[in-house]
């Protein structure tokens, strides 16, 4: 993670320290026989009685909560960017409208000055006082044109003023939405940092041997889920060929292997799960929604047996994680904080469904 985010996480650790679920009653994990060279305070206690499988499940819960909050953060950021752009466009319209209004007022002022120079008499009066019939006829035409021009000028002035008022109202409304979006983004950031801080504290409380065993348990759980998925025979049905865009997306995603996970990141050095998939497809010439939940909502749903490389696999009932299928029962994804972009079994987590970003141009 970036230095700024590490600082925020450190702050969050201090805030949640008093309420974290990590603290069980002190006597439960106390070391009855202190050694001459004591290990870190939590180490012996955890070694004596901590259920590592329970720790694994707790970590999974915390990181999934962080994943949901990351989706909230990314969605708020996307909305804020859109609203900022709309506010800028409305500001440009207001500036143009003010300039137009100024010119219209100048024209109206010029017309009033011309009437003043004519002795203050309206054009109709000058027309009646004319002795020349031809001048009268010519003048009548000019009067009609003048009436239309004046009427048009006043109408344009009114419309321009009304447009400016509407632009101002729209800009005010968009600004309020932007402020609300910023608050939502800040709230989501706090959620993320809180969950990650709790998870990091839980992991750091483990001894080295326990951390290694925990990593093994995580692999075992993923392998068990993948084996069950493959044993269903699903891979016999999945034989779709990638489209040209799909191939490009897969090439991009797999080229990021080894790069760290960072919530809210879209590359090129770090990614979160939907940051990786959205950028991979953008590199293939197809813009898709930024978050895993929006990818699930807005992209075309595909039956799992029709899945092909480049398709996106959405995980968990809340669509809080996304990966890219790369073929042979495998996917590439940015797993969670503390991990790097990697290849894993497509069935190693509960699959909600599959979506296809591009047109159906591949050969199934």
One Martini backbone bead per residue (centre of mass of N, CA, C, O) as a GRO file, in nm:
protein
  364
    1UNK     BB    1   0.100   0.032   0.011
    2UNK     BB    2   0.079   0.344   0.056
    3UNK     BB    3   0.190   0.568   0.277
    4UNK     BB    4  -0.081   0.707   0.338
    5UNK     BB    5  -0.242   0.444   0.392
    6UNK     BB    6  -0.065   0.337   0.618
    7UNK     BB    7  -0.124   0.572   0.808
    8UNK     BB    8  -0.431   0.524   0.825
    9UNK     BB    9  -0.412   0.236   0.930
   10UNK     BB   10  -0.260   0.299   1.188
   11UNK     BB   11  -0.486   0.472   1.305
   12UNK     BB   12  -0.706   0.253   1.299
   13UNK     BB   13  -0.570   0.063   1.495
   14UNK     BB   14  -0.591   0.250   1.742
   15UNK     BB   15  -0.902   0.277   1.741
   16UNK     BB   16  -0.973  -0.053   1.739
   17UNK     BB   17  -0.818  -0.184   1.974
   18UNK     BB   18  -1.046  -0.178   2.203
   19UNK     BB   19  -1.271  -0.351   1.999
   20UNK     BB   20  -1.144  -0.592   1.918
   21UNK     BB   21  -1.180  -0.945   1.863
   22UNK     BB   22  -0.901  -1.047   1.964
   23UNK     BB   23  -0.988  -1.013   2.260
   24UNK     BB   24  -0.957  -1.223   2.505
   25UNK     BB   25  -0.941  -1.350   2.784
   26UNK     BB   26  -0.647  -1.342   2.950
   27UNK     BB   27  -0.650  -1.640   3.083
   28UNK     BB   28  -0.690  -1.822   2.830
   29UNK     BB   29  -0.366  -1.739   2.714
   30UNK     BB   30  -0.187  -1.792   2.933
   31UNK     BB   31   0.139  -1.831   3.059
   32UNK     BB   32   0.227  -2.053   3.313
   33UNK     BB   33   0.552  -2.065   3.196
   34UNK     BB   34   0.783  -1.862   3.208
   35UNK     BB   35   1.046  -1.748   3.029
   36UNK     BB   36   1.349  -1.597   3.018
   37UNK     BB   37   1.264  -1.546   2.698
   38UNK     BB   38   1.028  -1.365   2.595
   39UNK     BB   39   0.781  -1.343   2.392
   40UNK     BB   40   0.550  -1.209   2.249
   41UNK     BB   41   0.262  -1.164   2.418
   42UNK     BB   42   0.067  -1.330   2.211
   43UNK     BB   43   0.216  -1.589   2.130
   44UNK     BB   44   0.182  -1.811   2.355
   45UNK     BB   45  -0.124  -1.797   2.366
   46UNK     BB   46  -0.178  -1.887   2.075
   47UNK     BB   47  -0.018  -2.151   2.083
   48UNK     BB   48  -0.198  -2.285   2.305
   49UNK     BB   49  -0.528  -2.202   2.184
   50UNK     BB   50  -0.550  -2.129   1.894
   51UNK     BB   51  -0.777  -2.142   1.631
   52UNK     BB   52  -0.684  -2.138   1.307
   53UNK     BB   53  -0.953  -2.179   1.164
   54UNK     BB   54  -1.090  -1.939   1.299
   55UNK     BB   55  -0.892  -1.734   1.191
   56UNK     BB   56  -0.941  -1.781   0.894
   57UNK     BB   57  -1.241  -1.703   0.900
   58UNK     BB   58  -1.201  -1.421   1.013
   59UNK     BB   59  -1.024  -1.313   0.787
   60UNK     BB   60  -1.225  -1.362   0.562
   61UNK     BB   61  -1.438  -1.172   0.677
   62UNK     BB   62  -1.270  -0.912   0.684
   63UNK     BB   63  -1.185  -0.906   0.378
   64UNK     BB   64  -1.472  -0.906   0.269
   65UNK     BB   65  -1.555  -0.641   0.401
   66UNK     BB   66  -1.336  -0.480   0.256
   67UNK     BB   67  -1.443  -0.545  -0.029
   68UNK     BB   68  -1.716  -0.405  -0.001
   69UNK     BB   69  -1.598  -0.126   0.072
   70UNK     BB   70  -1.439  -0.095  -0.191
   71UNK     BB   71  -1.686  -0.081  -0.372
   72UNK     BB   72  -1.797   0.173  -0.241
   73UNK     BB   73  -1.556   0.351  -0.300
   74UNK     BB   74  -1.546   0.319  -0.609
   75UNK     BB   75  -1.833   0.421  -0.661
   76UNK     BB   76  -1.794   0.702  -0.533
   77UNK     BB   77  -1.561   0.787  -0.716
   78UNK     BB   78  -1.710   0.763  -0.985
   79UNK     BB   79  -1.933   0.968  -0.916
   80UNK     BB   80  -1.749   1.207  -0.851
   81UNK     BB   81  -1.624   1.233  -1.130
   82UNK     BB   82  -1.890   1.284  -1.278
   83UNK     BB   83  -1.987   1.530  -1.111
   84UNK     BB   84  -1.744   1.708  -1.165
   85UNK     BB   85  -1.785   1.722  -1.471
   86UNK     BB   86  -2.069   1.853  -1.455
   87UNK     BB   87  -1.986   2.108  -1.305
   88UNK     BB   88  -1.790   2.209  -1.520
   89UNK     BB   89  -1.996   2.229  -1.753
   90UNK     BB   90  -2.186   2.427  -1.608
   91UNK     BB   91  -1.976   2.649  -1.573
   92UNK     BB   92  -1.934   2.696  -1.875
   93UNK     BB   93  -2.229   2.774  -1.935
   94UNK     BB   94  -2.236   3.019  -1.749
   95UNK     BB   95  -2.014   3.181  -1.887
   96UNK     BB   96  -2.147   3.190  -2.167
   97UNK     BB   97  -2.416   3.315  -2.071
   98UNK     BB   98  -2.296   3.578  -1.960
   99UNK     BB   99  -2.176   3.673  -2.229
  100UNK     BB  100  -2.441   3.676  -2.386
  101UNK     BB  101  -2.592   3.872  -2.203
  102UNK     BB  102  -2.401   4.110  -2.242
  103UNK     BB  103  -2.445   4.141  -2.549
  104UNK     BB  104  -2.753   4.181  -2.538
  105UNK     BB  105  -2.742   4.437  -2.362
  106UNK     BB  106  -2.579   4.603  -2.562
  107UNK     BB  107  -2.792   4.594  -2.787
  108UNK     BB  108  -3.019   4.723  -2.623
  109UNK     BB  109  -2.864   4.984  -2.565
  110UNK     BB  110  -2.827   5.069  -2.861
  111UNK     BB  111  -3.127   5.093  -2.926
  112UNK     BB  112  -3.192   5.309  -2.716
  113UNK     BB  113  -2.989   5.522  -2.825
  114UNK     BB  114  -3.115   5.552  -3.105
  115UNK     BB  115  -3.385   5.661  -3.003
  116UNK     BB  116  -3.267   5.908  -2.864
  117UNK     BB  117  -3.138   6.032  -3.125
  118UNK     BB  118  -3.451   6.056  -3.246
  119UNK     BB  119  -3.597   6.229  -3.003
  120UNK     BB  120  -3.779   5.993  -2.864
  121UNK     BB  121  -3.913   5.883  -3.107
  122UNK     BB  122  -4.082   5.664  -3.252
  123UNK     BB  123  -4.081   5.514  -3.559
  124UNK     BB  124  -4.383   5.575  -3.620
  125UNK     BB  125  -4.364   5.882  -3.605
  126UNK     BB  126  -4.162   5.923  -3.834
  127UNK     BB  127  -4.342   5.798  -4.049
  128UNK     BB  128  -4.587   5.999  -4.037
  129UNK     BB  129  -4.393   6.259  -4.098
  130UNK     BB  130  -4.367   6.171  -4.379
  131UNK     BB  131  -4.378   6.297  -4.728
  132UNK     BB  132  -4.271   6.033  -4.855
  133UNK     BB  133  -4.404   5.750  -4.983
  134UNK     BB  134  -4.150   5.577  -5.012
  135UNK     BB  135  -4.046   5.625  -4.730
  136UNK     BB  136  -4.292   5.505  -4.597
  137UNK     BB  137  -4.262   5.216  -4.708
  138UNK     BB  138  -3.975   5.167  -4.616
  139UNK     BB  139  -4.030   5.231  -4.318
  140UNK     BB  140  -4.237   5.010  -4.262
  141UNK     BB  141  -4.037   4.778  -4.297
  142UNK     BB  142  -3.840   4.865  -4.076
  143UNK     BB  143  -4.038   4.859  -3.842
  144UNK     BB  144  -4.105   4.560  -3.857
  145UNK     BB  145  -3.813   4.468  -3.820
  146UNK     BB  146  -3.772   4.612  -3.551
  147UNK     BB  147  -3.987   4.463  -3.394
  148UNK     BB  148  -3.871   4.180  -3.432
  149UNK     BB  149  -3.589   4.239  -3.315
  150UNK     BB  150  -3.682   4.333  -3.036
  151UNK     BB  151  -3.843   4.084  -2.965
  152UNK     BB  152  -3.605   3.886  -3.001
  153UNK     BB  153  -3.414   4.016  -2.796
  154UNK     BB  154  -3.597   3.987  -2.548
  155UNK     BB  155  -3.631   3.681  -2.572
  156UNK     BB  156  -3.327   3.612  -2.548
  157UNK     BB  157  -3.282   3.737  -2.276
  158UNK     BB  158  -3.483   3.564  -2.121
  159UNK     BB  159  -3.364   3.283  -2.194
  160UNK     BB  160  -3.081   3.334  -2.081
  161UNK     BB  161  -3.167   3.385  -1.791
  162UNK     BB  162  -3.307   3.110  -1.750
  163UNK     BB  163  -3.061   2.935  -1.811
  164UNK     BB  164  -2.884   3.044  -1.582
  165UNK     BB  165  -3.070   2.957  -1.353
  166UNK     BB  166  -3.061   2.652  -1.422
  167UNK     BB  167  -2.760   2.611  -1.406
  168UNK     BB  168  -2.736   2.693  -1.109
  169UNK     BB  169  -2.921   2.472  -0.997
  170UNK     BB  170  -2.766   2.230  -1.112
  171UNK     BB  171  -2.496   2.294  -0.977
  172UNK     BB  172  -2.599   2.278  -0.687
  173UNK     BB  173  -2.698   1.983  -0.701
  174UNK     BB  174  -2.424   1.857  -0.784
  175UNK     BB  175  -2.268   1.955  -0.538
  176UNK     BB  176  -2.429   1.798  -0.329
  177UNK     BB  177  -2.364   1.520  -0.449
  178UNK     BB  178  -2.060   1.546  -0.423
  179UNK     BB  179  -2.054   1.572  -0.115
  180UNK     BB  180  -2.196   1.303  -0.060
  181UNK     BB  181  -1.982   1.130  -0.207
  182UNK     BB  182  -1.744   1.206  -0.024
  183UNK     BB  183  -1.866   1.088   0.233
  184UNK     BB  184  -1.897   0.799   0.128
  185UNK     BB  185  -1.598   0.760   0.070
  186UNK     BB  186  -1.495   0.809   0.360
  187UNK     BB  187  -1.661   0.585   0.493
  188UNK     BB  188  -1.541   0.351   0.327
  189UNK     BB  189  -1.249   0.395   0.414
  190UNK     BB  190  -1.292   0.334   0.712
  191UNK     BB  191  -1.386   0.046   0.674
  192UNK     BB  192  -1.138  -0.065   0.541
  193UNK     BB  193  -0.928   0.010   0.760
  194UNK     BB  194  -1.061  -0.146   0.987
  195UNK     BB  195  -1.051  -0.432   0.867
  196UNK     BB  196  -0.747  -0.440   0.806
  197UNK     BB  197  -0.646  -0.381   1.090
  198UNK     BB  198  -0.767  -0.632   1.220
  199UNK     BB  199  -0.626  -0.839   1.041
  200UNK     BB  200  -0.332  -0.751   1.097
  201UNK     BB  201  -0.344  -0.799   1.399
  202UNK     BB  202  -0.416  -1.097   1.391
  203UNK     BB  203  -0.162  -1.187   1.233
  204UNK     BB  204   0.063  -1.052   1.417
  205UNK     BB  205  -0.014  -1.241   1.673
  206UNK     BB  206   0.132  -1.453   1.531
  207UNK     BB  207   0.336  -1.688   1.489
  208UNK     BB  208   0.531  -1.813   1.251
  209UNK     BB  209   0.408  -2.099   1.254
  210UNK     BB  210   0.113  -2.003   1.237
  211UNK     BB  211   0.133  -1.850   0.969
  212UNK     BB  212   0.210  -2.097   0.803
  213UNK     BB  213  -0.040  -2.266   0.876
  214UNK     BB  214  -0.247  -2.064   0.772
  215UNK     BB  215  -0.157  -2.077   0.476
  216UNK     BB  216  -0.226  -2.375   0.448
  217UNK     BB  217  -0.528  -2.353   0.510
  218UNK     BB  218  -0.597  -2.171   0.274
  219UNK     BB  219  -0.511  -2.373   0.055
  220UNK     BB  220  -0.691  -2.608   0.141
  221UNK     BB  221  -0.962  -2.463   0.101
  222UNK     BB  222  -0.921  -2.399  -0.200
  223UNK     BB  223  -0.869  -2.690  -0.298
  224UNK     BB  224  -1.133  -2.812  -0.203
  225UNK     BB  225  -1.318  -2.633  -0.378
  226UNK     BB  226  -1.188  -2.700  -0.653
  227UNK     BB  227  -1.233  -3.007  -0.646
  228UNK     BB  228  -1.540  -2.999  -0.626
  229UNK     BB  229  -1.579  -2.848  -0.891
  230UNK     BB  230  -1.437  -3.056  -1.077
  231UNK     BB  231  -1.607  -3.314  -0.983
  232UNK     BB  232  -1.869  -3.212  -1.139
  233UNK     BB  233  -1.767  -3.176  -1.458
  234UNK     BB  234  -1.750  -2.879  -1.572
  235UNK     BB  235  -1.490  -2.889  -1.759
  236UNK     BB  236  -1.625  -3.062  -1.988
  237UNK     BB  237  -1.814  -2.802  -2.074
  238UNK     BB  238  -1.560  -2.613  -2.093
  239UNK     BB  239  -1.472  -2.481  -2.444
  240UNK     BB  240  -1.424  -2.194  -2.490
  241UNK     BB  241  -1.329  -1.934  -2.702
  242UNK     BB  242  -1.159  -1.664  -2.738
  243UNK     BB  243  -1.160  -1.360  -2.810
  244UNK     BB  244  -0.970  -1.107  -2.910
  245UNK     BB  245  -1.031  -0.934  -2.662
  246UNK     BB  246  -0.995  -1.157  -2.452
  247UNK     BB  247  -0.694  -1.208  -2.504
  248UNK     BB  248  -0.600  -0.924  -2.424
  249UNK     BB  249  -0.708  -0.930  -2.136
  250UNK     BB  250  -0.543  -1.174  -2.041
  251UNK     BB  251  -0.263  -1.061  -2.101
  252UNK     BB  252  -0.282  -0.829  -1.905
  253UNK     BB  253  -0.352  -0.978  -1.640
  254UNK     BB  254  -0.102  -1.178  -1.642
  255UNK     BB  255   0.116  -0.941  -1.644
  256UNK     BB  256   0.038  -0.869  -1.321
  257UNK     BB  257   0.181  -1.077  -1.188
  258UNK     BB  258   0.295  -0.987  -0.851
  259UNK     BB  259   0.121  -0.758  -0.790
  260UNK     BB  260  -0.013  -0.568  -0.563
  261UNK     BB  261  -0.253  -0.520  -0.344
  262UNK     BB  262  -0.493  -0.234  -0.365
  263UNK     BB  263  -0.718  -0.042  -0.262
  264UNK     BB  264  -0.844   0.149  -0.536
  265UNK     BB  265  -0.671   0.018  -0.761
  266UNK     BB  266  -0.557   0.056  -1.136
  267UNK     BB  267  -0.274   0.102  -1.154
  268UNK     BB  268   0.025  -0.033  -1.260
  269UNK     BB  269   0.130  -0.145  -0.963
  270UNK     BB  270  -0.169  -0.168  -0.851
  271UNK     BB  271  -0.456  -0.372  -0.722
  272UNK     BB  272  -0.776  -0.454  -0.745
  273UNK     BB  273  -1.003  -0.663  -0.859
  274UNK     BB  274  -1.161  -0.450  -1.050
  275UNK     BB  275  -0.913  -0.301  -1.151
  276UNK     BB  276  -0.802  -0.535  -1.318
  277UNK     BB  277  -1.049  -0.599  -1.505
  278UNK     BB  278  -1.100  -0.312  -1.619
  279UNK     BB  279  -0.811  -0.270  -1.739
  280UNK     BB  280  -0.800  -0.517  -1.919
  281UNK     BB  281  -1.045  -0.428  -2.100
  282UNK     BB  282  -0.938  -0.152  -2.177
  283UNK     BB  283  -0.688  -0.269  -2.333
  284UNK     BB  284  -0.911  -0.414  -2.536
  285UNK     BB  285  -1.140  -0.174  -2.591
  286UNK     BB  286  -1.323  -0.210  -2.311
  287UNK     BB  287  -1.551  -0.056  -2.126
  288UNK     BB  288  -1.613  -0.100  -1.776
  289UNK     BB  289  -1.707  -0.131  -1.486
  290UNK     BB  290  -1.541  -0.080  -1.180
  291UNK     BB  291  -1.719  -0.277  -1.021
  292UNK     BB  292  -1.828  -0.586  -0.933
  293UNK     BB  293  -2.128  -0.513  -0.899
  294UNK     BB  294  -2.159  -0.367  -1.176
  295UNK     BB  295  -2.064  -0.597  -1.349
  296UNK     BB  296  -2.302  -0.781  -1.265
  297UNK     BB  297  -2.538  -0.586  -1.349
  298UNK     BB  298  -2.432  -0.481  -1.663
  299UNK     BB  299  -2.344  -0.747  -1.761
  300UNK     BB  300  -2.348  -1.030  -1.935
  301UNK     BB  301  -2.487  -1.327  -1.875
  302UNK     BB  302  -2.330  -1.653  -1.815
  303UNK     BB  303  -2.293  -1.964  -1.839
  304UNK     BB  304  -2.056  -2.159  -1.710
  305UNK     BB  305  -2.036  -2.364  -1.960
  306UNK     BB  306  -1.981  -2.087  -2.152
  307UNK     BB  307  -1.713  -2.024  -2.068
  308UNK     BB  308  -1.439  -1.791  -2.135
  309UNK     BB  309  -1.175  -1.634  -2.197
  310UNK     BB  310  -1.231  -1.312  -2.022
  311UNK     BB  311  -1.426  -1.374  -1.839
  312UNK     BB  312  -1.623  -1.301  -1.548
  313UNK     BB  313  -1.595  -1.385  -1.208
  314UNK     BB  314  -1.840  -1.395  -0.959
  315UNK     BB  315  -1.832  -1.354  -0.604
  316UNK     BB  316  -2.052  -1.408  -0.400
  317UNK     BB  317  -2.363  -1.284  -0.306
  318UNK     BB  318  -2.241  -0.966  -0.318
  319UNK     BB  319  -2.025  -0.920  -0.543
  320UNK     BB  320  -1.713  -0.866  -0.398
  321UNK     BB  321  -1.579  -1.045  -0.635
  322UNK     BB  322  -1.324  -1.062  -0.903
  323UNK     BB  323  -1.242  -1.250  -1.202
  324UNK     BB  324  -1.041  -1.410  -1.460
  325UNK     BB  325  -1.078  -1.617  -1.707
  326UNK     BB  326  -0.810  -1.852  -1.863
  327UNK     BB  327  -0.854  -2.148  -1.833
  328UNK     BB  328  -0.847  -2.468  -1.715
  329UNK     BB  329  -0.991  -2.375  -1.435
  330UNK     BB  330  -0.875  -2.076  -1.434
  331UNK     BB  331  -0.764  -1.776  -1.260
  332UNK     BB  332  -0.730  -1.418  -1.234
  333UNK     BB  333  -0.625  -1.220  -0.938
  334UNK     BB  334  -0.697  -0.987  -0.671
  335UNK     BB  335  -0.744  -1.084  -0.362
  336UNK     BB  336  -0.581  -0.914  -0.117
  337UNK     BB  337  -0.447  -0.795   0.135
  338UNK     BB  338  -0.109  -0.917   0.118
  339UNK     BB  339  -0.136  -0.970  -0.186
  340UNK     BB  340  -0.110  -1.097  -0.517
  341UNK     BB  341  -0.125  -1.138  -0.828
  342UNK     BB  342  -0.299  -1.441  -0.936
  343UNK     BB  343  -0.334  -1.784  -0.974
  344UNK     BB  344  -0.642  -1.977  -0.968
  345UNK     BB  345  -0.908  -2.141  -0.892
  346UNK     BB  346  -1.227  -2.091  -1.006
  347UNK     BB  347  -1.351  -2.281  -0.749
  348UNK     BB  348  -1.220  -2.149  -0.468
  349UNK     BB  349  -1.493  -1.996  -0.475
  350UNK     BB  350  -1.800  -1.871  -0.457
  351UNK     BB  351  -2.015  -1.873  -0.726
  352UNK     BB  352  -2.241  -1.653  -0.875
  353UNK     BB  353  -2.109  -1.578  -1.169
  354UNK     BB  354  -2.112  -1.482  -1.522
  355UNK     BB  355  -1.945  -1.241  -1.736
  356UNK     BB  356  -1.959  -1.046  -2.051
  357UNK     BB  357  -1.804  -0.776  -2.204
  358UNK     BB  358  -1.827  -0.880  -2.489
  359UNK     BB  359  -1.898  -0.980  -2.774
  360UNK     BB  360  -2.023  -1.268  -2.950
  361UNK     BB  361  -1.720  -1.370  -3.124
  362UNK     BB  362  -1.670  -1.636  -3.042
  363UNK     BB  363  -1.595  -1.990  -3.020
  364UNK     BB  364  -1.820  -2.249  -2.884
   0.00000   0.00000   0.00000
